């Protein structure tokens, strides 16, 4: 199962705010913060999935530190509590 993590990167003197999405194996993509979107972290996760050619249904959850989100692909192994 693949997982994608995202994090917010604040603006610097030379770059605007960004969202970085990254996964195992060093796969990553950084997008400019989409101010018009209410799903900035999902936009970055989807951009990485498209870049890598990954298909499926993503579900998300927040990280304990409140600094981003984690996205996982659903597959046939579903656990219901």
Secondary structure as GFF3:
##gff-version 3
##sequence-region A 1 81
A	DSSP	beta_strand	3	9	.	.	.	ID=ss1
A	DSSP	beta_strand	18	23	.	.	.	ID=ss2
A	DSSP	three_ten_helix	24	26	.	.	.	ID=ss3
A	DSSP	beta_strand	28	32	.	.	.	ID=ss4
A	DSSP	alpha_helix	40	52	.	.	.	ID=ss5
A	DSSP	beta_strand	58	62	.	.	.	ID=ss6
A	DSSP	beta_strand	69	73	.	.	.	ID=ss7
###
